[in-house]
Amino acid sequence: MQIFTCPFCGPRDETEFHFAAEAGKKRPIPAETVTDDEWAEYLYMNSASRGKAQEVWLHVTCGEFFLMTRDTVTRDVTAVTSLPGRNA
Ligand SMILES: [Zn+2]
């Protein structure tokens, strides 16, 4: 079991969290011209790189999305921050 820290609620069991997306992916626009393959690429394809990664996570309990910086190999979490425009 691992403990993640929600920037709004504090430390909680990892079972309360869900991975949402890799941070920094560019949403294809304009939507009316985006092909199905482009949407699928955006929604489902991740680099899944080894090492340091910045990801968007959801704390299901409070419903807030936030940024988590972690090492995908060691599972060490080095930072959690609220998304821009949200105050923790
Ligand atoms: Zn929370």
PDB file of the backbone (N, CA, C, O) and the ligand in Angstrom, with CONECT records:
HET     ZN  A 101       1
ATOM      1  N   MET A   1       0.852  -1.177   0.000  1.00  0.00           N
ATOM      2  CA  MET A   1       0.000   0.000   0.000  1.00  0.00           C
ATOM      3  C   MET A   1       0.895   1.237   0.000  1.00  0.00           C
ATOM      4  O   MET A   1       1.962   1.261   0.613  1.00  0.00           O
ATOM      5  N   GLN A   2       0.426   2.251  -0.703  1.00  0.00           N
ATOM      6  CA  GLN A   2       1.159   3.515  -0.768  1.00  0.00           C
ATOM      7  C   GLN A   2       0.233   4.641  -0.331  1.00  0.00           C
ATOM      8  O   GLN A   2      -0.985   4.576  -0.502  1.00  0.00           O
ATOM      9  N   ILE A   3       0.837   5.664   0.232  1.00  0.00           N
ATOM     10  CA  ILE A   3       0.076   6.842   0.636  1.00  0.00           C
ATOM     11  C   ILE A   3       0.366   7.956  -0.358  1.00  0.00           C
ATOM     12  O   ILE A   3       1.523   8.317  -0.572  1.00  0.00           O
ATOM     13  N   PHE A   4      -0.679   8.498  -0.962  1.00  0.00           N
ATOM     14  CA  PHE A   4      -0.564   9.674  -1.816  1.00  0.00           C
ATOM     15  C   PHE A   4      -1.110  10.869  -1.033  1.00  0.00           C
ATOM     16  O   PHE A   4      -1.946  10.724  -0.141  1.00  0.00           O
ATOM     17  N   THR A   5      -0.613  12.050  -1.394  1.00  0.00           N
ATOM     18  CA  THR A   5      -1.083  13.260  -0.716  1.00  0.00           C
ATOM     19  C   THR A   5      -1.897  14.105  -1.682  1.00  0.00           C
ATOM     20  O   THR A   5      -1.374  14.607  -2.677  1.00  0.00           O
ATOM     21  N   CYS A   6      -3.157  14.255  -1.386  1.00  0.00           N
ATOM     22  CA  CYS A   6      -4.019  15.159  -2.139  1.00  0.00           C
ATOM     23  C   CYS A   6      -3.709  16.586  -1.670  1.00  0.00           C
ATOM     24  O   CYS A   6      -3.671  16.828  -0.464  1.00  0.00           O
ATOM     25  N   PRO A   7      -3.485  17.540  -2.589  1.00  0.00           N
ATOM     26  CA  PRO A   7      -3.200  18.906  -2.156  1.00  0.00           C
ATOM     27  C   PRO A   7      -4.374  19.563  -1.431  1.00  0.00           C
ATOM     28  O   PRO A   7      -4.201  20.608  -0.804  1.00  0.00           O
ATOM     29  N   PHE A   8      -5.542  18.975  -1.508  1.00  0.00           N
ATOM     30  CA  PHE A   8      -6.722  19.549  -0.849  1.00  0.00           C
ATOM     31  C   PHE A   8      -7.049  18.840   0.468  1.00  0.00           C
ATOM     32  O   PHE A   8      -7.534  19.474   1.405  1.00  0.00           O
ATOM     33  N   CYS A   9      -6.790  17.531   0.548  1.00  0.00           N
ATOM     34  CA  CYS A   9      -7.213  16.728   1.703  1.00  0.00           C
ATOM     35  C   CYS A   9      -6.068  16.205   2.554  1.00  0.00           C
ATOM     36  O   CYS A   9      -6.274  15.844   3.713  1.00  0.00           O
ATOM     37  N   GLY A  10      -4.855  16.158   1.991  1.00  0.00           N
ATOM     38  CA  GLY A  10      -3.739  15.604   2.741  1.00  0.00           C
ATOM     39  C   GLY A  10      -3.502  14.140   2.402  1.00  0.00           C
ATOM     40  O   GLY A  10      -4.046  13.633   1.421  1.00  0.00           O
ATOM     41  N   PRO A  11      -2.688  13.454   3.212  1.00  0.00           N
ATOM     42  CA  PRO A  11      -2.325  12.061   2.938  1.00  0.00           C
ATOM     43  C   PRO A  11      -3.538  11.129   2.994  1.00  0.00           C
ATOM     44  O   PRO A  11      -4.363  11.198   3.905  1.00  0.00           O
ATOM     45  N   ARG A  12      -3.614  10.253   1.981  1.00  0.00           N
ATOM     46  CA  ARG A  12      -4.714   9.270   1.896  1.00  0.00           C
ATOM     47  C   ARG A  12      -4.192   7.996   1.244  1.00  0.00           C
ATOM     48  O   ARG A  12      -3.160   8.002   0.572  1.00  0.00           O
ATOM     49  N   ASP A  13      -4.917   6.914   1.452  1.00  0.00           N
ATOM     50  CA  ASP A  13      -4.577   5.629   0.852  1.00  0.00           C
ATOM     51  C   ASP A  13      -4.656   5.720  -0.674  1.00  0.00           C
ATOM     52  O   ASP A  13      -5.532   6.390  -1.220  1.00  0.00           O
ATOM     53  N   GLU A  14      -3.736   5.042  -1.350  1.00  0.00           N
ATOM     54  CA  GLU A  14      -3.692   5.092  -2.808  1.00  0.00           C
ATOM     55  C   GLU A  14      -4.985   4.618  -3.475  1.00  0.00           C
ATOM     56  O   GLU A  14      -5.263   4.987  -4.616  1.00  0.00           O
ATOM     57  N   THR A  15      -5.759   3.821  -2.788  1.00  0.00           N
ATOM     58  CA  THR A  15      -6.999   3.307  -3.379  1.00  0.00           C
ATOM     59  C   THR A  15      -8.031   4.413  -3.600  1.00  0.00           C
ATOM     60  O   THR A  15      -9.026   4.201  -4.294  1.00  0.00           O
ATOM     61  N   GLU A  16      -7.803   5.592  -3.014  1.00  0.00           N
ATOM     62  CA  GLU A  16      -8.725   6.715  -3.199  1.00  0.00           C
ATOM     63  C   GLU A  16      -8.407   7.526  -4.459  1.00  0.00           C
ATOM     64  O   GLU A  16      -9.101   8.497  -4.760  1.00  0.00           O
ATOM     65  N   PHE A  17      -7.358   7.132  -5.200  1.00  0.00           N
ATOM     66  CA  PHE A  17      -6.899   7.931  -6.337  1.00  0.00           C
ATOM     67  C   PHE A  17      -6.983   7.147  -7.637  1.00  0.00           C
ATOM     68  O   PHE A  17      -6.895   5.920  -7.657  1.00  0.00           O
ATOM     69  N   HIS A  18      -7.156   7.900  -8.730  1.00  0.00           N
ATOM     70  CA  HIS A  18      -7.129   7.319 -10.076  1.00  0.00           C
ATOM     71  C   HIS A  18      -6.233   8.167 -10.973  1.00  0.00           C
ATOM     72  O   HIS A  18      -6.278   9.397 -10.943  1.00  0.00           O
ATOM     73  N   PHE A  19      -5.421   7.480 -11.770  1.00  0.00           N
ATOM     74  CA  PHE A  19      -4.630   8.156 -12.788  1.00  0.00           C
ATOM     75  C   PHE A  19      -5.586   8.737 -13.820  1.00  0.00           C
ATOM     76  O   PHE A  19      -6.521   8.061 -14.250  1.00  0.00           O
ATOM     77  N   ALA A  20      -5.358   9.994 -14.221  1.00  0.00           N
ATOM     78  CA  ALA A  20      -6.232  10.622 -15.211  1.00  0.00           C
ATOM     79  C   ALA A  20      -5.541  10.791 -16.553  1.00  0.00           C
ATOM     80  O   ALA A  20      -6.125  10.483 -17.593  1.00  0.00           O
ATOM     81  N   ALA A  21      -4.289  11.284 -16.544  1.00  0.00           N
ATOM     82  CA  ALA A  21      -3.610  11.557 -17.813  1.00  0.00           C
ATOM     83  C   ALA A  21      -2.167  11.958 -17.564  1.00  0.00           C
ATOM     84  O   ALA A  21      -1.790  12.336 -16.455  1.00  0.00           O
ATOM     85  N   GLU A  22      -1.380  11.869 -18.607  1.00  0.00           N
ATOM     86  CA  GLU A  22      -0.047  12.451 -18.551  1.00  0.00           C
ATOM     87  C   GLU A  22      -0.211  13.959 -18.652  1.00  0.00           C
ATOM     88  O   GLU A  22      -1.014  14.446 -19.449  1.00  0.00           O
ATOM     89  N   ALA A  23       0.537  14.692 -17.859  1.00  0.00           N
ATOM     90  CA  ALA A  23       0.448  16.149 -17.887  1.00  0.00           C
ATOM     91  C   ALA A  23       1.098  16.678 -19.164  1.00  0.00           C
ATOM     92  O   ALA A  23       2.073  16.115 -19.662  1.00  0.00           O
ATOM     93  N   GLY A  24       0.544  17.761 -19.676  1.00  0.00           N
ATOM     94  CA  GLY A  24       1.149  18.448 -20.806  1.00  0.00           C
ATOM     95  C   GLY A  24       0.730  17.973 -22.171  1.00  0.00           C
ATOM     96  O   GLY A  24       1.222  18.497 -23.170  1.00  0.00           O
ATOM     97  N   LYS A  25      -0.172  16.988 -22.262  1.00  0.00           N
ATOM     98  CA  LYS A  25      -0.632  16.555 -23.584  1.00  0.00           C
ATOM     99  C   LYS A  25      -1.457  17.681 -24.209  1.00  0.00           C
ATOM    100  O   LYS A  25      -2.270  18.320 -23.541  1.00  0.00           O
ATOM    101  N   LYS A  26      -1.234  17.906 -25.484  1.00  0.00           N
ATOM    102  CA  LYS A  26      -1.951  18.964 -26.194  1.00  0.00           C
ATOM    103  C   LYS A  26      -3.239  18.413 -26.794  1.00  0.00           C
ATOM    104  O   LYS A  26      -3.212  17.480 -27.597  1.00  0.00           O
ATOM    105  N   ARG A  27      -4.365  19.000 -26.398  1.00  0.00           N
ATOM    106  CA  ARG A  27      -5.656  18.590 -26.932  1.00  0.00           C
ATOM    107  C   ARG A  27      -5.756  19.022 -28.389  1.00  0.00           C
ATOM    108  O   ARG A  27      -5.529  20.191 -28.701  1.00  0.00           O
ATOM    109  N   PRO A  28      -6.094  18.090 -29.293  1.00  0.00           N
ATOM    110  CA  PRO A  28      -6.195  18.476 -30.704  1.00  0.00           C
ATOM    111  C   PRO A  28      -7.392  19.408 -30.942  1.00  0.00           C
ATOM    112  O   PRO A  28      -8.491  19.166 -30.444  1.00  0.00           O
ATOM    113  N   ILE A  29      -7.163  20.443 -31.690  1.00  0.00           N
ATOM    114  CA  ILE A  29      -8.213  21.417 -32.015  1.00  0.00           C
ATOM    115  C   ILE A  29      -8.066  21.845 -33.462  1.00  0.00           C
ATOM    116  O   ILE A  29      -6.995  21.667 -34.042  1.00  0.00           O
ATOM    117  N   PRO A  30      -9.089  22.393 -34.056  1.00  0.00           N
ATOM    118  CA  PRO A  30     -10.459  22.510 -33.550  1.00  0.00           C
ATOM    119  C   PRO A  30     -11.185  21.171 -33.583  1.00  0.00           C
ATOM    120  O   PRO A  30     -10.945  20.348 -34.467  1.00  0.00           O
ATOM    121  N   ALA A  31     -12.071  20.958 -32.616  1.00  0.00           N
ATOM    122  CA  ALA A  31     -12.706  19.662 -32.416  1.00  0.00           C
ATOM    123  C   ALA A  31     -13.428  19.160 -33.663  1.00  0.00           C
ATOM    124  O   ALA A  31     -13.432  17.960 -33.937  1.00  0.00           O
ATOM    125  N   GLU A  32     -14.043  20.079 -34.425  1.00  0.00           N
ATOM    126  CA  GLU A  32     -14.835  19.644 -35.578  1.00  0.00           C
ATOM    127  C   GLU A  32     -13.974  19.106 -36.719  1.00  0.00           C
ATOM    128  O   GLU A  32     -14.503  18.500 -37.651  1.00  0.00           O
ATOM    129  N   THR A  33     -12.681  19.313 -36.666  1.00  0.00           N
ATOM    130  CA  THR A  33     -11.819  18.794 -37.729  1.00  0.00           C
ATOM    131  C   THR A  33     -10.914  17.649 -37.261  1.00  0.00           C
ATOM    132  O   THR A  33     -10.128  17.114 -38.042  1.00  0.00           O
ATOM    133  N   VAL A  34     -11.031  17.284 -35.996  1.00  0.00           N
ATOM    134  CA  VAL A  34     -10.164  16.225 -35.452  1.00  0.00           C
ATOM    135  C   VAL A  34     -10.711  14.859 -35.872  1.00  0.00           C
ATOM    136  O   VAL A  34     -11.908  14.596 -35.752  1.00  0.00           O
ATOM    137  N   THR A  35      -9.839  14.011 -36.353  1.00  0.00           N
ATOM    138  CA  THR A  35     -10.256  12.679 -36.790  1.00  0.00           C
ATOM    139  C   THR A  35     -10.400  11.744 -35.585  1.00  0.00           C
ATOM    140  O   THR A  35      -9.909  12.033 -34.494  1.00  0.00           O
ATOM    141  N   ASP A  36     -11.079  10.627 -35.806  1.00  0.00           N
ATOM    142  CA  ASP A  36     -11.230   9.631 -34.736  1.00  0.00           C
ATOM    143  C   ASP A  36      -9.874   9.123 -34.275  1.00  0.00           C
ATOM    144  O   ASP A  36      -9.662   8.917 -33.080  1.00  0.00           O
ATOM    145  N   ASP A  37      -8.960   8.919 -35.205  1.00  0.00           N
ATOM    146  CA  ASP A  37      -7.621   8.439 -34.838  1.00  0.00           C
ATOM    147  C   ASP A  37      -6.884   9.472 -33.985  1.00  0.00           C
ATOM    148  O   ASP A  37      -6.177   9.102 -33.049  1.00  0.00           O
ATOM    149  N   GLU A  38      -7.041  10.760 -34.296  1.00  0.00           N
ATOM    150  CA  GLU A  38      -6.393  11.807 -33.493  1.00  0.00           C
ATOM    151  C   GLU A  38      -6.972  11.847 -32.078  1.00  0.00           C
ATOM    152  O   GLU A  38      -6.236  12.017 -31.106  1.00  0.00           O
ATOM    153  N   TRP A  39      -8.306  11.688 -31.965  1.00  0.00           N
ATOM    154  CA  TRP A  39      -8.921  11.664 -30.624  1.00  0.00           C
ATOM    155  C   TRP A  39      -8.448  10.449 -29.837  1.00  0.00           C
ATOM    156  O   TRP A  39      -8.119  10.556 -28.656  1.00  0.00           O
ATOM    157  N   ALA A  40      -8.416   9.297 -30.494  1.00  0.00           N
ATOM    158  CA  ALA A  40      -7.968   8.077 -29.825  1.00  0.00           C
ATOM    159  C   ALA A  40      -6.528   8.227 -29.352  1.00  0.00           C
ATOM    160  O   ALA A  40      -6.190   7.817 -28.242  1.00  0.00           O
ATOM    161  N   GLU A  41      -5.685   8.811 -30.189  1.00  0.00           N
ATOM    162  CA  GLU A  41      -4.288   9.043 -29.817  1.00  0.00           C
ATOM    163  C   GLU A  41      -4.215   9.942 -28.582  1.00  0.00           C
ATOM    164  O   GLU A  41      -3.483   9.657 -27.634  1.00  0.00           O
ATOM    165  N   TYR A  42      -4.979  11.023 -28.608  1.00  0.00           N
ATOM    166  CA  TYR A  42      -4.976  11.969 -27.487  1.00  0.00           C
ATOM    167  C   TYR A  42      -5.499  11.325 -26.196  1.00  0.00           C
ATOM    168  O   TYR A  42      -4.916  11.514 -25.128  1.00  0.00           O
ATOM    169  N   LEU A  43      -6.583  10.575 -26.293  1.00  0.00           N
ATOM    170  CA  LEU A  43      -7.232  10.040 -25.099  1.00  0.00           C
ATOM    171  C   LEU A  43      -6.536   8.826 -24.506  1.00  0.00           C
ATOM    172  O   LEU A  43      -6.466   8.676 -23.286  1.00  0.00           O
ATOM    173  N   TYR A  44      -6.018   7.953 -25.378  1.00  0.00           N
ATOM    174  CA  TYR A  44      -5.593   6.647 -24.873  1.00  0.00           C
ATOM    175  C   TYR A  44      -4.112   6.335 -24.983  1.00  0.00           C
ATOM    176  O   TYR A  44      -3.635   5.411 -24.324  1.00  0.00           O
ATOM    177  N   MET A  45      -3.380   7.066 -25.782  1.00  0.00           N
ATOM    178  CA  MET A  45      -1.974   6.726 -25.974  1.00  0.00           C
ATOM    179  C   MET A  45      -1.105   7.576 -25.042  1.00  0.00           C
ATOM    180  O   MET A  45      -1.140   8.806 -25.082  1.00  0.00           O
ATOM    181  N   ASN A  46      -0.342   6.900 -24.219  1.00  0.00           N
ATOM    182  CA  ASN A  46       0.570   7.568 -23.291  1.00  0.00           C
ATOM    183  C   ASN A  46       1.983   7.084 -23.555  1.00  0.00           C
ATOM    184  O   ASN A  46       2.196   5.977 -24.049  1.00  0.00           O
ATOM    185  N   SER A  47       2.950   7.933 -23.216  1.00  0.00           N
ATOM    186  CA  SER A  47       4.334   7.533 -23.457  1.00  0.00           C
ATOM    187  C   SER A  47       4.778   6.468 -22.460  1.00  0.00           C
ATOM    188  O   SER A  47       5.654   5.661 -22.772  1.00  0.00           O
ATOM    189  N   ALA A  48       4.190   6.452 -21.266  1.00  0.00           N
ATOM    190  CA  ALA A  48       4.532   5.453 -20.247  1.00  0.00           C
ATOM    191  C   ALA A  48       6.044   5.329 -20.074  1.00  0.00           C
ATOM    192  O   ALA A  48       6.593   4.229 -20.010  1.00  0.00           O
ATOM    193  N   SER A  49       6.697   6.485 -20.000  1.00  0.00           N
ATOM    194  CA  SER A  49       8.153   6.474 -19.889  1.00  0.00           C
ATOM    195  C   SER A  49       8.596   6.040 -18.485  1.00  0.00           C
ATOM    196  O   SER A  49       7.851   6.155 -17.512  1.00  0.00           O
ATOM    197  N   ARG A  50       9.805   5.551 -18.420  1.00  0.00           N
ATOM    198  CA  ARG A  50      10.376   5.136 -17.141  1.00  0.00           C
ATOM    199  C   ARG A  50      11.066   6.337 -16.494  1.00  0.00           C
ATOM    200  O   ARG A  50      11.713   7.135 -17.171  1.00  0.00           O
ATOM    201  N   GLY A  51      10.918   6.452 -15.187  1.00  0.00           N
ATOM    202  CA  GLY A  51      11.590   7.520 -14.469  1.00  0.00           C
ATOM    203  C   GLY A  51      10.623   8.627 -14.081  1.00  0.00           C
ATOM    204  O   GLY A  51       9.436   8.385 -13.862  1.00  0.00           O
ATOM    205  N   LYS A  52      11.148   9.853 -13.998  1.00  0.00           N
ATOM    206  CA  LYS A  52      10.360  10.989 -13.547  1.00  0.00           C
ATOM    207  C   LYS A  52       9.223  11.289 -14.528  1.00  0.00           C
ATOM    208  O   LYS A  52       9.435  11.361 -15.738  1.00  0.00           O
ATOM    209  N   ALA A  53       8.023  11.461 -13.988  1.00  0.00           N
ATOM    210  CA  ALA A  53       6.855  11.760 -14.815  1.00  0.00           C
ATOM    211  C   ALA A  53       5.961  12.741 -14.082  1.00  0.00           C
ATOM    212  O   ALA A  53       5.852  12.700 -12.856  1.00  0.00           O
ATOM    213  N   GLN A  54       5.325  13.619 -14.832  1.00  0.00           N
ATOM    214  CA  GLN A  54       4.319  14.510 -14.254  1.00  0.00           C
ATOM    215  C   GLN A  54       2.977  14.090 -14.826  1.00  0.00           C
ATOM    216  O   GLN A  54       2.794  14.021 -16.042  1.00  0.00           O
ATOM    217  N   GLU A  55       2.047  13.811 -13.933  1.00  0.00           N
ATOM    218  CA  GLU A  55       0.758  13.239 -14.325  1.00  0.00           C
ATOM    219  C   GLU A  55      -0.398  13.972 -13.640  1.00  0.00           C
ATOM    220  O   GLU A  55      -0.228  14.607 -12.600  1.00  0.00           O
ATOM    221  N   VAL A  56      -1.549  13.865 -14.243  1.00  0.00           N
ATOM    222  CA  VAL A  56      -2.774  14.387 -13.632  1.00  0.00           C
ATOM    223  C   VAL A  56      -3.466  13.208 -12.949  1.00  0.00           C
ATOM    224  O   VAL A  56      -3.702  12.169 -13.566  1.00  0.00           O
ATOM    225  N   TRP A  57      -3.780  13.385 -11.687  1.00  0.00           N
ATOM    226  CA  TRP A  57      -4.465  12.359 -10.899  1.00  0.00           C
ATOM    227  C   TRP A  57      -5.759  12.935 -10.354  1.00  0.00           C
ATOM    228  O   TRP A  57      -5.897  14.146 -10.179  1.00  0.00           O
ATOM    229  N   LEU A  58      -6.699  12.048 -10.091  1.00  0.00           N
ATOM    230  CA  LEU A  58      -7.982  12.416  -9.480  1.00  0.00           C
ATOM    231  C   LEU A  58      -8.057  11.824  -8.079  1.00  0.00           C
ATOM    232  O   LEU A  58      -7.846  10.626  -7.891  1.00  0.00           O
ATOM    233  N   HIS A  59      -8.360  12.668  -7.100  1.00  0.00           N
ATOM    234  CA  HIS A  59      -8.690  12.142  -5.773  1.00  0.00           C
ATOM    235  C   HIS A  59     -10.198  11.935  -5.783  1.00  0.00           C
ATOM    236  O   HIS A  59     -10.973  12.888  -5.707  1.00  0.00           O
ATOM    237  N   VAL A  60     -10.592  10.688  -5.878  1.00  0.00           N
ATOM    238  CA  VAL A  60     -12.006  10.359  -6.061  1.00  0.00           C
ATOM    239  C   VAL A  60     -12.848  10.849  -4.891  1.00  0.00           C
ATOM    240  O   VAL A  60     -13.990  11.268  -5.082  1.00  0.00           O
ATOM    241  N   THR A  61     -12.306  10.801  -3.704  1.00  0.00           N
ATOM    242  CA  THR A  61     -13.060  11.172  -2.506  1.00  0.00           C
ATOM    243  C   THR A  61     -13.522  12.624  -2.535  1.00  0.00           C
ATOM    244  O   THR A  61     -14.659  12.927  -2.172  1.00  0.00           O
ATOM    245  N   CYS A  62     -12.623  13.535  -2.973  1.00  0.00           N
ATOM    246  CA  CYS A  62     -13.019  14.952  -2.991  1.00  0.00           C
ATOM    247  C   CYS A  62     -13.352  15.434  -4.408  1.00  0.00           C
ATOM    248  O   CYS A  62     -13.905  16.521  -4.579  1.00  0.00           O
ATOM    249  N   GLY A  63     -13.015  14.628  -5.424  1.00  0.00           N
ATOM    250  CA  GLY A  63     -13.356  14.977  -6.792  1.00  0.00           C
ATOM    251  C   GLY A  63     -12.423  15.980  -7.443  1.00  0.00           C
ATOM    252  O   GLY A  63     -12.748  16.536  -8.492  1.00  0.00           O
ATOM    253  N   GLU A  64     -11.271  16.220  -6.836  1.00  0.00           N
ATOM    254  CA  GLU A  64     -10.343  17.218  -7.387  1.00  0.00           C
ATOM    255  C   GLU A  64      -9.234  16.549  -8.203  1.00  0.00           C
ATOM    256  O   GLU A  64      -8.708  15.503  -7.822  1.00  0.00           O
ATOM    257  N   PHE A  65      -8.896  17.172  -9.325  1.00  0.00           N
ATOM    258  CA  PHE A  65      -7.758  16.757 -10.131  1.00  0.00           C
ATOM    259  C   PHE A  65      -6.548  17.575  -9.692  1.00  0.00           C
ATOM    260  O   PHE A  65      -6.689  18.736  -9.309  1.00  0.00           O
ATOM    261  N   PHE A  66      -5.367  16.977  -9.744  1.00  0.00           N
ATOM    262  CA  PHE A  66      -4.148  17.683  -9.360  1.00  0.00           C
ATOM    263  C   PHE A  66      -2.955  17.066 -10.085  1.00  0.00           C
ATOM    264  O   PHE A  66      -3.053  15.988 -10.671  1.00  0.00           O
ATOM    265  N   LEU A  67      -1.827  17.774 -10.032  1.00  0.00           N
ATOM    266  CA  LEU A  67      -0.600  17.297 -10.659  1.00  0.00           C
ATOM    267  C   LEU A  67       0.230  16.518  -9.647  1.00  0.00           C
ATOM    268  O   LEU A  67       0.405  16.943  -8.505  1.00  0.00           O
ATOM    269  N   MET A  68       0.730  15.385 -10.082  1.00  0.00           N
ATOM    270  CA  MET A  68       1.625  14.589  -9.250  1.00  0.00           C
ATOM    271  C   MET A  68       2.908  14.341 -10.036  1.00  0.00           C
ATOM    272  O   MET A  68       2.870  13.894 -11.182  1.00  0.00           O
ATOM    273  N   THR A  69       4.033  14.635  -9.411  1.00  0.00           N
ATOM    274  CA  THR A  69       5.327  14.314 -10.002  1.00  0.00           C
ATOM    275  C   THR A  69       5.863  13.104  -9.254  1.00  0.00           C
ATOM    276  O   THR A  69       6.017  13.125  -8.033  1.00  0.00           O
ATOM    277  N   ARG A  70       6.144  12.052 -10.011  1.00  0.00           N
ATOM    278  CA  ARG A  70       6.597  10.823  -9.353  1.00  0.00           C
ATOM    279  C   ARG A  70       7.561  10.080 -10.250  1.00  0.00           C
ATOM    280  O   ARG A  70       7.652  10.343 -11.450  1.00  0.00           O
ATOM    281  N   ASP A  71       8.274   9.153  -9.652  1.00  0.00           N
ATOM    282  CA  ASP A  71       9.164   8.280 -10.401  1.00  0.00           C
ATOM    283  C   ASP A  71       8.401   6.992 -10.682  1.00  0.00           C
ATOM    284  O   ASP A  71       7.953   6.318  -9.755  1.00  0.00           O
ATOM    285  N   THR A  72       8.253   6.651 -11.953  1.00  0.00           N
ATOM    286  CA  THR A  72       7.451   5.485 -12.310  1.00  0.00           C
ATOM    287  C   THR A  72       8.172   4.168 -12.028  1.00  0.00           C
ATOM    288  O   THR A  72       7.564   3.099 -12.077  1.00  0.00           O
ATOM    289  N   VAL A  73       9.453   4.249 -11.737  1.00  0.00           N
ATOM    290  CA  VAL A  73      10.214   3.038 -11.418  1.00  0.00           C
ATOM    291  C   VAL A  73      10.217   2.797  -9.910  1.00  0.00           C
ATOM    292  O   VAL A  73       9.890   1.705  -9.446  1.00  0.00           O
ATOM    293  N   THR A  74      10.593   3.833  -9.147  1.00  0.00           N
ATOM    294  CA  THR A  74      10.699   3.678  -7.696  1.00  0.00           C
ATOM    295  C   THR A  74       9.374   3.942  -6.983  1.00  0.00           C
ATOM    296  O   THR A  74       9.207   3.577  -5.820  1.00  0.00           O
ATOM    297  N   ARG A  75       8.443   4.572  -7.679  1.00  0.00           N
ATOM    298  CA  ARG A  75       7.127   4.963  -7.159  1.00  0.00           C
ATOM    299  C   ARG A  75       7.216   6.108  -6.145  1.00  0.00           C
ATOM    300  O   ARG A  75       6.230   6.412  -5.475  1.00  0.00           O
ATOM    301  N   ASP A  76       8.375   6.739  -6.027  1.00  0.00           N
ATOM    302  CA  ASP A  76       8.532   7.876  -5.119  1.00  0.00           C
ATOM    303  C   ASP A  76       7.781   9.086  -5.667  1.00  0.00           C
ATOM    304  O   ASP A  76       7.944   9.441  -6.834  1.00  0.00           O
ATOM    305  N   VAL A  77       6.970   9.714  -4.843  1.00  0.00           N
ATOM    306  CA  VAL A  77       6.263  10.931  -5.211  1.00  0.00           C
ATOM    307  C   VAL A  77       7.084  12.110  -4.709  1.00  0.00           C
ATOM    308  O   VAL A  77       7.388  12.197  -3.520  1.00  0.00           O
ATOM    309  N   THR A  78       7.447  13.025  -5.619  1.00  0.00           N
ATOM    310  CA  THR A  78       8.296  14.151  -5.236  1.00  0.00           C
ATOM    311  C   THR A  78       7.522  15.459  -5.111  1.00  0.00           C
ATOM    312  O   THR A  78       8.003  16.391  -4.468  1.00  0.00           O
ATOM    313  N   ALA A  79       6.344  15.552  -5.705  1.00  0.00           N
ATOM    314  CA  ALA A  79       5.568  16.785  -5.595  1.00  0.00           C
ATOM    315  C   ALA A  79       4.104  16.526  -5.945  1.00  0.00           C
ATOM    316  O   ALA A  79       3.792  15.700  -6.803  1.00  0.00           O
ATOM    317  N   VAL A  80       3.226  17.239  -5.273  1.00  0.00           N
ATOM    318  CA  VAL A  80       1.812  17.284  -5.655  1.00  0.00           C
ATOM    319  C   VAL A  80       1.386  18.742  -5.603  1.00  0.00           C
ATOM    320  O   VAL A  80       1.680  19.446  -4.637  1.00  0.00           O
ATOM    321  N   THR A  81       0.699  19.192  -6.636  1.00  0.00           N
ATOM    322  CA  THR A  81       0.238  20.572  -6.679  1.00  0.00           C
ATOM    323  C   THR A  81      -1.150  20.618  -7.309  1.00  0.00           C
ATOM    324  O   THR A  81      -1.526  19.758  -8.106  1.00  0.00           O
ATOM    325  N   SER A  82      -1.885  21.636  -6.930  1.00  0.00           N
ATOM    326  CA  SER A  82      -3.189  21.819  -7.544  1.00  0.00           C
ATOM    327  C   SER A  82      -3.001  22.248  -8.993  1.00  0.00           C
ATOM    328  O   SER A  82      -1.951  22.786  -9.345  1.00  0.00           O
ATOM    329  N   LEU A  83      -3.976  22.025  -9.815  1.00  0.00           N
ATOM    330  CA  LEU A  83      -3.909  22.463 -11.199  1.00  0.00           C
ATOM    331  C   LEU A  83      -3.991  23.988 -11.250  1.00  0.00           C
ATOM    332  O   LEU A  83      -4.579  24.606 -10.363  1.00  0.00           O
ATOM    333  N   PRO A  84      -3.402  24.599 -12.287  1.00  0.00           N
ATOM    334  CA  PRO A  84      -3.487  26.057 -12.399  1.00  0.00           C
ATOM    335  C   PRO A  84      -4.947  26.520 -12.339  1.00  0.00           C
ATOM    336  O   PRO A  84      -5.827  25.944 -12.979  1.00  0.00           O
ATOM    337  N   GLY A  85      -5.172  27.558 -11.564  1.00  0.00           N
ATOM    338  CA  GLY A  85      -6.530  28.071 -11.425  1.00  0.00           C
ATOM    339  C   GLY A  85      -7.297  27.476 -10.257  1.00  0.00           C
ATOM    340  O   GLY A  85      -8.406  27.913  -9.951  1.00  0.00           O
ATOM    341  N   ARG A  86      -6.700  26.463  -9.592  1.00  0.00           N
ATOM    342  CA  ARG A  86      -7.333  25.832  -8.427  1.00  0.00           C
ATOM    343  C   ARG A  86      -6.473  26.167  -7.215  1.00  0.00           C
ATOM    344  O   ARG A  86      -5.246  26.160  -7.304  1.00  0.00           O
ATOM    345  N   ASN A  87      -7.092  26.454  -6.112  1.00  0.00           N
ATOM    346  CA  ASN A  87      -6.357  26.749  -4.887  1.00  0.00           C
ATOM    347  C   ASN A  87      -6.492  25.610  -3.891  1.00  0.00           C
ATOM    348  O   ASN A  87      -7.596  25.211  -3.521  1.00  0.00           O
ATOM    349  N   ALA A  88      -5.352  25.099  -3.469  1.00  0.00           N
ATOM    350  CA  ALA A  88      -5.367  24.022  -2.481  1.00  0.00           C
ATOM    351  C   ALA A  88      -5.283  24.611  -1.093  1.00  0.00           C
ATOM    352  O   ALA A  88      -5.281  23.873  -0.108  1.00  0.00           O
TER     353      ALA A  88
HETATM  354 ZN    ZN A 101      -8.715  15.309  -2.023  1.00  0.00          ZN2+
END
